[in-house]
Amino acid sequence: MKKTIITALLLLAPVAAATPEPRVNVESIEPSSVAPGNSFEVDLVVANDGDSAASFGPVSVETVEGVQYRGTTSTLDGSFTLGDSSQQIGTLYMSTSDSLSSGSYPVEIEVPVDGASYFETATINVDGSASLVSSFSSAEIEQGRSGEVSVTVENSGTDAASAPSLSFSSDEVFFSPSSVSLREIPAGESVTRTFNVTPDESLSSGTRQVTGTVEYLEDSEAETAEVQGTVTVLDRAEMALDSLDLENPVVGQESELSVELENLGPGEAESITIEVSCDGADVGSSRTFVGQVDADESVPAVFPVTPTSEDVSCTASVSYVDSEERSLSQSAGFSASTPPPVPPAAVAVVVVLVLVGAGVWYRRRSRDELEEV
């Protein structure tokens, strides 16, 4: 009797329903650290730890900008069913763009199971590198003078350049300052600095190559990059008014103002114009175009000048071009003499001649009138 009752109770006890237990997890990422522009693989485990079968949908992957999903193996491509206590392993094929900066990037993986969705996140570690390139504005500087150049340092890499500094050292061209510290240069950004440049005084004309160095840290490792540029030293013309002279000036009489222009070098002077102005005198043609004067050569110019007073002051102004437009001027004063007075005897002779001439004219006129009568 007791056995019968126990059996009945067992038959009446509820039986637990069989259920699936889906599980999705990332097993590995190879390589664990990927460089920009490279491929990597994510091994994904899709499992059913329950005691009944489960239907799994196609795996979908959501990435951030710079990370690309290329596809998966056939084991995870499309829908599939996993029985109790079974699993399936597949590989997700992915890559990073060339310009992706260093850092950690999430990859969201979604697996539908029996109408629900299960998610897993794979974290991709990207290890880029800084790449510093520099541009140098070429400079043309005259001998004995200074100029400016600008240097731009750009990080074309995918990792920041920390604690950068820029320095120049040359025996021919001097930079001021010779060294500067720069701010951190993130990937894709640039920094520009301006330097004062002075060629050595003994340096002859021509183009010189200058080299600088950028020092920086990348992941606490010291790195260097080279900066190259050119500085051109120009010859400068040194013009001088060698002479400014008014020859035998006499009030009321035209004289010649001579100007001697000399190029002391070492550069060539072009587009030379000389213009003259005078106080106490009239200038006939005040401007002349000379053209070009080579180094260590001179050129004369003559201007017609008529003094109007005894005190004459003349200024010669010169404009010319070597590497830029330049000018100079020089003034000089002169004393003009007055014309000599006419002697009294000469005046008497003139009066007599006038009277004689008048008498002759009168007699001829009278004779002509009588003949007509």
The 8 nearest C-alpha neighbors of each residue, nearest first, counted from 0:
[[1, 3, 2, 4, 5, 6, 7, 8],
 [2, 0, 4, 3, 5, 6, 7, 8],
 [3, 1, 5, 4, 0, 6, 7, 8],
 [2, 4, 6, 0, 1, 5, 7, 8],
 [3, 5, 7, 1, 6, 2, 8, 0],
 [6, 4, 8, 2, 7, 3, 9, 1],
 [5, 7, 9, 3, 8, 4, 2, 10],
 [6, 8, 10, 4, 5, 9, 11, 3],
 [7, 9, 11, 5, 10, 6, 4, 12],
 [10, 8, 6, 12, 11, 7, 5, 13],
 [9, 11, 7, 8, 12, 6, 13, 5],
 [10, 12, 8, 9, 7, 13, 6, 14],
 [13, 11, 9, 10, 8, 14, 7, 15],
 [14, 12, 15, 11, 10, 9, 16, 8],
 [13, 15, 16, 12, 11, 17, 10, 9],
 [16, 14, 17, 13, 18, 12, 50, 51],
 [17, 15, 18, 14, 51, 50, 13, 19],
 [16, 18, 51, 50, 15, 19, 49, 52],
 [19, 17, 51, 50, 49, 16, 20, 52],
 [18, 20, 49, 51, 50, 53, 52, 47],
 [21, 19, 49, 48, 47, 22, 18, 50],
 [22, 20, 47, 46, 19, 48, 23, 49],
 [21, 23, 46, 45, 47, 20, 24, 48],
 [24, 22, 45, 44, 46, 119, 21, 117],
 [23, 25, 44, 43, 119, 26, 22, 45],
 [26, 24, 43, 27, 42, 44, 121, 41],
 [25, 27, 42, 43, 24, 44, 28, 41],
 [26, 28, 42, 25, 41, 29, 43, 31],
 [29, 27, 41, 31, 40, 30, 42, 39],
 [30, 28, 31, 40, 39, 27, 41, 32],
 [29, 31, 32, 28, 33, 39, 40, 38],
 [30, 32, 29, 28, 33, 124, 123, 27],
 [33, 31, 124, 30, 125, 126, 34, 123],
 [32, 34, 125, 30, 126, 124, 31, 37],
 [33, 35, 126, 127, 125, 37, 36, 32],
 [36, 34, 97, 95, 37, 99, 96, 127],
 [35, 37, 97, 96, 95, 34, 94, 38],
 [38, 36, 35, 94, 95, 34, 33, 39],
 [39, 37, 94, 93, 95, 36, 40, 33],
 [38, 40, 93, 29, 94, 30, 92, 37],
 [41, 39, 92, 29, 91, 28, 93, 90],
 [40, 42, 28, 91, 90, 27, 43, 29],
 [43, 41, 90, 27, 26, 89, 25, 91],
 [42, 44, 25, 89, 26, 88, 90, 24],
 [45, 43, 88, 24, 23, 87, 25, 46],
 [44, 46, 23, 87, 86, 22, 88, 43],
 [47, 45, 86, 22, 21, 85, 87, 48],
 [46, 48, 21, 20, 84, 85, 49, 83],
 [47, 49, 84, 20, 46, 21, 83, 85],
 [50, 48, 19, 20, 83, 47, 51, 18],
 [49, 51, 83, 17, 19, 18, 84, 48],
 [52, 50, 83, 19, 18, 17, 49, 82],
 [51, 53, 82, 83, 81, 19, 80, 54],
 [54, 52, 81, 80, 19, 82, 55, 113],
 [53, 55, 80, 113, 112, 79, 81, 56],
 [56, 54, 112, 79, 78, 111, 80, 53],
 [55, 57, 78, 111, 112, 110, 58, 77],
 [58, 56, 77, 78, 76, 59, 110, 75],
 [57, 59, 110, 109, 75, 56, 60, 76],
 [60, 58, 109, 108, 57, 110, 61, 107],
 [61, 59, 108, 107, 109, 62, 58, 106],
 [60, 62, 107, 106, 108, 59, 63, 68],
 [63, 61, 106, 66, 107, 60, 67, 64],
 [62, 64, 66, 65, 61, 104, 105, 106],
 [65, 63, 66, 62, 67, 99, 96, 95],
 [64, 66, 96, 99, 95, 63, 67, 98],
 [67, 65, 95, 64, 63, 94, 62, 96],
 [66, 68, 94, 93, 95, 69, 65, 62],
 [69, 67, 93, 70, 92, 94, 66, 60],
 [70, 68, 93, 92, 67, 71, 94, 91],
 [69, 71, 92, 68, 91, 72, 93, 76],
 [72, 70, 91, 90, 92, 76, 75, 73],
 [71, 73, 74, 90, 89, 75, 76, 91],
 [72, 74, 76, 75, 71, 89, 77, 90],
 [75, 73, 72, 89, 76, 87, 88, 71],
 [76, 74, 73, 89, 72, 77, 58, 71],
 [75, 77, 73, 74, 57, 72, 71, 58],
 [76, 78, 57, 75, 56, 79, 58, 73],
 [79, 77, 56, 57, 55, 76, 80, 54],
 [78, 80, 55, 54, 56, 77, 81, 75],
 [81, 79, 54, 53, 55, 82, 52, 78],
 [82, 80, 53, 52, 85, 47, 54, 83],
 [83, 81, 52, 85, 51, 84, 53, 80],
 [82, 84, 50, 51, 52, 49, 85, 47],
 [85, 83, 48, 47, 49, 82, 50, 86],
 [84, 86, 47, 83, 82, 46, 81, 48],
 [87, 85, 46, 45, 47, 81, 88, 44],
 [86, 88, 45, 44, 46, 89, 74, 85],
 [89, 87, 44, 43, 45, 86, 74, 42],
 [90, 88, 43, 74, 72, 75, 42, 44],
 [89, 91, 42, 71, 41, 72, 43, 92],
 [90, 92, 71, 41, 40, 70, 42, 93],
 [93, 91, 40, 69, 70, 71, 68, 90],
 [94, 92, 68, 69, 39, 67, 38, 40],
 [93, 95, 38, 67, 37, 39, 66, 68],
 [94, 96, 66, 36, 35, 65, 37, 67],
 [97, 95, 36, 65, 99, 98, 35, 66],
 [96, 98, 36, 35, 99, 95, 37, 157],
 [97, 99, 96, 157, 100, 35, 36, 156],
 [100, 98, 96, 35, 65, 97, 157, 101],
 [101, 99, 157, 158, 127, 98, 102, 186],
 [100, 102, 127, 126, 125, 158, 157, 99],
 [101, 103, 125, 124, 100, 104, 126, 127],
 [102, 104, 124, 123, 125, 122, 105, 101],
 [103, 105, 123, 122, 124, 102, 106, 63],
 [106, 104, 122, 121, 123, 107, 120, 103],
 [105, 107, 62, 121, 120, 61, 122, 108],
 [106, 108, 120, 61, 60, 119, 105, 62],
 [109, 107, 60, 119, 118, 120, 59, 106],
 [110, 108, 118, 59, 117, 58, 60, 116],
 [109, 111, 58, 117, 116, 56, 118, 112],
 [112, 110, 116, 56, 115, 55, 117, 114],
 [113, 111, 55, 115, 114, 54, 116, 56],
 [114, 112, 54, 115, 53, 55, 111, 56],
 [115, 113, 112, 111, 116, 56, 54, 55],
 [114, 116, 112, 111, 113, 117, 110, 55],
 [117, 115, 111, 110, 112, 109, 118, 114],
 [116, 118, 110, 109, 111, 115, 23, 119],
 [119, 117, 109, 108, 110, 116, 120, 107],
 [118, 120, 108, 24, 107, 23, 109, 121],
 [121, 119, 107, 106, 108, 122, 105, 118],
 [120, 122, 106, 105, 123, 107, 25, 119],
 [123, 121, 105, 104, 106, 103, 120, 124],
 [122, 124, 104, 103, 105, 125, 121, 32],
 [125, 123, 103, 32, 102, 33, 126, 122],
 [126, 124, 33, 101, 102, 34, 32, 103],
 [125, 127, 101, 34, 33, 32, 124, 102],
 [128, 126, 101, 157, 158, 34, 35, 100],
 [127, 129, 158, 157, 156, 130, 126, 217],
 [128, 130, 156, 158, 157, 159, 160, 154],
 [129, 131, 156, 155, 154, 128, 132, 157],
 [132, 130, 154, 153, 155, 129, 224, 152],
 [133, 131, 153, 152, 154, 130, 155, 134],
 [132, 134, 152, 151, 226, 153, 135, 131],
 [133, 135, 151, 150, 136, 152, 132, 226],
 [134, 136, 150, 228, 137, 149, 151, 133],
 [137, 135, 149, 148, 138, 150, 134, 228],
 [136, 138, 229, 230, 135, 228, 148, 139],
 [139, 137, 230, 231, 148, 140, 136, 229],
 [140, 138, 231, 232, 230, 233, 141, 137],
 [141, 139, 232, 233, 146, 231, 138, 145],
 [142, 140, 233, 144, 232, 234, 235, 143],
 [141, 143, 144, 232, 233, 234, 140, 200],
 [142, 144, 200, 141, 145, 198, 199, 197],
 [143, 145, 141, 142, 197, 140, 146, 198],
 [146, 144, 197, 196, 140, 195, 143, 147],
 [145, 147, 196, 195, 140, 197, 144, 148],
 [148, 146, 195, 196, 194, 193, 149, 138],
 [147, 149, 194, 136, 193, 138, 150, 195],
 [148, 150, 193, 136, 192, 135, 194, 151],
 [149, 151, 135, 192, 191, 134, 193, 136],
 [152, 150, 191, 134, 133, 190, 153, 192],
 [151, 153, 133, 190, 189, 132, 191, 131],
 [154, 152, 189, 132, 131, 188, 155, 133],
 [153, 155, 131, 186, 130, 187, 156, 188],
 [154, 156, 130, 187, 153, 131, 186, 157],
 [157, 155, 130, 129, 154, 186, 128, 158],
 [156, 158, 100, 127, 186, 128, 129, 98],
 [157, 159, 129, 128, 127, 186, 101, 100],
 [158, 160, 185, 186, 184, 129, 161, 157],
 [161, 159, 184, 217, 129, 183, 216, 215],
 [160, 162, 183, 216, 163, 215, 159, 217],
 [163, 161, 215, 183, 216, 182, 164, 181],
 [164, 162, 215, 181, 214, 161, 180, 183],
 [163, 165, 180, 214, 181, 213, 179, 215],
 [164, 166, 213, 179, 178, 212, 180, 214],
 [165, 167, 178, 212, 211, 177, 179, 213],
 [168, 166, 211, 177, 178, 210, 212, 174],
 [167, 169, 211, 166, 177, 170, 173, 210],
 [170, 168, 171, 172, 173, 167, 209, 210],
 [169, 171, 172, 168, 173, 199, 198, 209],
 [170, 172, 199, 169, 198, 173, 202, 207],
 [173, 171, 198, 169, 197, 199, 170, 174],
 [172, 174, 197, 196, 198, 169, 171, 175],
 [175, 173, 196, 177, 176, 195, 194, 167],
 [176, 174, 177, 195, 194, 196, 173, 178],
 [175, 177, 178, 174, 194, 179, 195, 166],
 [176, 178, 175, 174, 167, 166, 168, 179],
 [177, 179, 166, 176, 165, 167, 180, 164],
 [180, 178, 165, 164, 166, 181, 176, 177],
 [181, 179, 164, 163, 165, 182, 178, 162],
 [182, 180, 163, 164, 179, 183, 162, 165],
 [181, 183, 184, 162, 163, 180, 161, 190],
 [182, 184, 161, 162, 160, 185, 163, 181],
 [183, 185, 160, 159, 188, 182, 189, 154],
 [186, 184, 159, 188, 187, 160, 183, 158],
 [185, 187, 157, 159, 158, 154, 156, 188],
 [186, 188, 155, 154, 185, 156, 189, 153],
 [189, 187, 186, 185, 154, 153, 184, 190],
 [190, 188, 153, 152, 154, 184, 151, 191],
 [189, 191, 152, 151, 153, 192, 188, 184],
 [192, 190, 151, 150, 152, 149, 189, 193],
 [191, 193, 150, 149, 151, 194, 190, 179],
 [194, 192, 149, 148, 150, 147, 191, 195],
 [195, 193, 148, 147, 175, 196, 174, 149],
 [194, 196, 147, 175, 174, 146, 148, 197],
 [195, 197, 174, 146, 145, 147, 173, 194],
 [196, 198, 145, 173, 172, 144, 199, 146],
 [199, 197, 172, 171, 173, 200, 196, 202],
 [198, 200, 202, 171, 201, 172, 197, 173],
 [201, 199, 202, 143, 198, 142, 203, 197],
 [202, 200, 199, 203, 198, 142, 171, 143],
 [201, 203, 199, 200, 204, 198, 171, 142],
 [204, 202, 201, 205, 232, 142, 234, 200],
 [203, 205, 232, 233, 234, 202, 206, 231],
 [204, 206, 232, 231, 203, 207, 233, 230],
 [205, 207, 231, 230, 232, 229, 208, 204],
 [206, 208, 230, 229, 231, 209, 205, 232],
 [209, 207, 229, 228, 230, 210, 206, 227],
 [210, 208, 228, 229, 227, 207, 211, 169],
 [211, 209, 227, 226, 167, 228, 208, 212],
 [210, 212, 167, 226, 166, 225, 227, 168],
 [211, 213, 225, 166, 226, 165, 224, 214],
 [214, 212, 165, 224, 223, 164, 225, 163],
 [213, 215, 223, 164, 163, 222, 212, 224],
 [216, 214, 163, 222, 162, 161, 221, 160],
 [217, 215, 221, 161, 220, 219, 222, 160],
 [216, 218, 220, 219, 160, 161, 221, 215],
 [217, 219, 220, 216, 161, 221, 160, 128],
 [220, 218, 217, 216, 221, 161, 215, 222],
 [219, 221, 217, 216, 218, 222, 215, 161],
 [222, 220, 216, 215, 217, 219, 223, 214],
 [221, 223, 215, 216, 214, 220, 217, 224],
 [224, 222, 214, 213, 215, 212, 225, 221],
 [223, 225, 213, 212, 131, 214, 226, 222],
 [224, 226, 212, 211, 213, 227, 223, 210],
 [227, 225, 211, 210, 133, 212, 224, 228],
 [228, 226, 210, 209, 211, 225, 135, 208],
 [227, 229, 135, 209, 208, 137, 210, 226],
 [228, 230, 208, 137, 207, 209, 206, 231],
 [229, 231, 138, 207, 206, 137, 139, 232],
 [232, 230, 206, 139, 205, 138, 207, 140],
 [231, 233, 204, 140, 205, 141, 139, 142],
 [234, 232, 141, 204, 140, 142, 235, 231],
 [235, 233, 266, 204, 265, 141, 142, 236],
 [236, 234, 266, 265, 141, 233, 321, 237],
 [235, 237, 266, 264, 267, 265, 268, 321],
 [238, 236, 263, 264, 262, 235, 239, 265],
 [237, 239, 262, 261, 263, 236, 240, 260],
 [240, 238, 261, 241, 260, 262, 237, 263],
 [241, 239, 260, 242, 259, 261, 329, 238],
 [240, 242, 259, 260, 239, 261, 243, 258],
 [243, 241, 259, 240, 258, 244, 260, 257],
 [242, 244, 258, 257, 259, 331, 245, 256],
 [243, 245, 257, 256, 246, 242, 258, 331],
 [246, 244, 256, 255, 248, 257, 247, 254],
 [245, 247, 248, 255, 254, 244, 256, 257],
 [248, 246, 249, 245, 254, 335, 336, 255],
 [247, 249, 335, 246, 254, 245, 336, 250],
 [250, 248, 336, 335, 252, 337, 251, 306],
 [251, 249, 306, 337, 307, 252, 335, 308],
 [250, 252, 306, 307, 305, 249, 253, 337],
 [251, 253, 249, 305, 250, 254, 306, 248],
 [254, 252, 305, 304, 303, 251, 255, 306],
 [253, 255, 304, 248, 303, 305, 246, 252],
 [256, 254, 303, 302, 246, 304, 245, 257],
 [255, 257, 245, 302, 244, 301, 303, 304],
 [256, 258, 301, 244, 300, 243, 255, 245],
 [257, 259, 243, 300, 242, 299, 301, 260],
 [258, 260, 299, 242, 241, 240, 298, 300],
 [261, 259, 240, 298, 297, 241, 239, 299],
 [260, 262, 297, 239, 238, 296, 263, 241],
 [263, 261, 238, 294, 295, 264, 296, 237],
 [262, 264, 295, 237, 294, 238, 261, 265],
 [265, 263, 294, 236, 266, 237, 262, 295],
 [264, 266, 294, 236, 234, 235, 263, 267],
 [267, 265, 236, 234, 235, 264, 294, 268],
 [266, 268, 293, 236, 294, 321, 292, 269],
 [269, 267, 321, 292, 320, 236, 291, 319],
 [268, 270, 291, 320, 271, 290, 319, 321],
 [271, 269, 290, 319, 320, 291, 272, 268],
 [272, 270, 319, 290, 289, 269, 318, 288],
 [271, 273, 288, 318, 317, 289, 287, 270],
 [274, 272, 317, 287, 316, 286, 288, 315],
 [273, 275, 286, 316, 285, 315, 287, 317],
 [276, 274, 315, 285, 314, 316, 286, 273],
 [275, 277, 314, 313, 285, 315, 274, 282],
 [278, 276, 313, 312, 280, 314, 279, 275],
 [277, 279, 312, 280, 311, 313, 276, 281],
 [280, 278, 311, 308, 307, 306, 310, 277],
 [279, 281, 306, 307, 305, 278, 277, 311],
 [280, 282, 305, 304, 306, 283, 277, 307],
 [283, 281, 304, 285, 284, 303, 280, 305],
 [282, 284, 303, 304, 285, 281, 302, 305],
 [285, 283, 282, 286, 302, 303, 287, 275],
 [284, 286, 275, 274, 282, 283, 276, 302],
 [287, 285, 274, 273, 284, 275, 288, 272],
 [286, 288, 273, 272, 289, 274, 285, 300],
 [289, 287, 272, 290, 271, 273, 286, 270],
 [290, 288, 271, 272, 287, 291, 270, 273],
 [291, 289, 270, 271, 269, 288, 292, 272],
 [292, 290, 269, 268, 270, 271, 289, 293],
 [291, 293, 268, 296, 267, 269, 262, 294],
 [294, 292, 267, 296, 268, 295, 291, 262],
 [293, 295, 264, 262, 265, 296, 267, 266],
 [296, 294, 263, 262, 264, 293, 297, 261],
 [297, 295, 294, 262, 293, 261, 292, 298],
 [298, 296, 261, 260, 262, 292, 259, 295],
 [297, 299, 260, 259, 261, 300, 296, 292],
 [300, 298, 259, 258, 260, 301, 297, 257],
 [299, 301, 258, 257, 259, 298, 302, 287],
 [302, 300, 257, 256, 258, 255, 303, 299],
 [301, 303, 256, 255, 304, 284, 257, 285],
 [304, 302, 255, 283, 254, 282, 256, 253],
 [303, 305, 282, 254, 253, 281, 255, 283],
 [306, 304, 253, 281, 280, 252, 254, 251],
 [307, 305, 280, 250, 308, 251, 279, 281],
 [306, 308, 280, 279, 250, 251, 305, 281],
 [309, 307, 279, 310, 306, 250, 311, 280],
 [308, 310, 335, 334, 336, 311, 250, 307],
 [311, 309, 334, 308, 279, 333, 335, 312],
 [310, 312, 279, 333, 332, 278, 334, 280],
 [313, 311, 332, 278, 277, 331, 333, 279],
 [312, 314, 277, 331, 330, 276, 332, 278],
 [315, 313, 330, 276, 329, 275, 277, 316],
 [314, 316, 275, 329, 328, 274, 330, 317],
 [317, 315, 328, 274, 273, 327, 275, 314],
 [318, 316, 273, 327, 326, 272, 328, 274],
 [317, 319, 326, 272, 271, 325, 327, 273],
 [320, 318, 271, 270, 325, 269, 324, 326],
 [321, 319, 324, 269, 323, 268, 325, 270],
 [320, 322, 268, 323, 236, 267, 269, 235],
 [323, 321, 320, 235, 324, 233, 141, 234],
 [324, 322, 321, 320, 325, 319, 235, 141],
 [323, 325, 320, 319, 321, 326, 322, 318],
 [326, 324, 319, 318, 320, 323, 327, 321],
 [325, 327, 318, 317, 319, 328, 324, 316],
 [328, 326, 317, 316, 318, 329, 325, 239],
 [329, 327, 316, 315, 317, 314, 330, 326],
 [328, 330, 315, 314, 316, 331, 240, 327],
 [331, 329, 314, 313, 315, 328, 332, 312],
 [330, 332, 313, 312, 314, 333, 243, 329],
 [331, 333, 312, 311, 313, 330, 334, 310],
 [332, 334, 311, 312, 310, 335, 331, 245],
 [335, 333, 310, 309, 311, 336, 332, 248],
 [334, 336, 309, 248, 249, 250, 310, 333],
 [335, 337, 249, 250, 309, 248, 334, 338],
 [336, 338, 250, 249, 339, 335, 309, 251],
 [337, 339, 340, 336, 249, 250, 251, 252],
 [338, 340, 337, 341, 336, 342, 249, 250],
 [341, 339, 342, 338, 337, 343, 345, 346],
 [340, 342, 339, 343, 345, 346, 344, 338],
 [343, 341, 345, 344, 340, 346, 339, 347],
 [344, 342, 346, 345, 347, 341, 348, 340],
 [345, 343, 347, 346, 342, 348, 349, 341],
 [344, 346, 348, 343, 342, 347, 349, 341],
 [345, 347, 343, 349, 344, 348, 350, 342],
 [348, 346, 350, 344, 349, 345, 351, 343],
 [349, 347, 345, 351, 350, 346, 352, 344],
 [348, 350, 346, 352, 347, 351, 353, 345],
 [349, 351, 347, 353, 348, 352, 354, 346],
 [352, 350, 354, 348, 353, 349, 355, 347],
 [353, 351, 349, 355, 350, 354, 356, 348],
 [352, 354, 350, 356, 351, 355, 357, 349],
 [355, 353, 357, 351, 356, 352, 358, 350],
 [356, 354, 358, 352, 357, 353, 351, 359],
 [355, 357, 353, 359, 354, 358, 352, 360],
 [356, 358, 354, 360, 355, 359, 353, 361],
 [359, 357, 361, 355, 360, 356, 354, 362],
 [360, 358, 356, 362, 361, 357, 355, 363],
 [359, 361, 357, 363, 358, 362, 356, 364],
 [362, 360, 358, 364, 359, 363, 357, 365],
 [363, 361, 365, 359, 364, 360, 366, 358],
 [364, 362, 366, 360, 365, 361, 367, 359],
 [363, 365, 367, 361, 362, 366, 360, 368],
 [366, 364, 362, 368, 367, 363, 361, 369],
 [367, 365, 363, 369, 368, 364, 362, 370],
 [366, 368, 364, 370, 365, 369, 363, 371],
 [367, 369, 365, 371, 366, 370, 364, 372],
 [370, 368, 372, 366, 371, 367, 365, 364],
 [371, 369, 367, 372, 368, 366, 365, 364],
 [370, 372, 368, 369, 367, 366, 365, 364],
 [371, 369, 370, 368, 367, 366, 365, 364]]
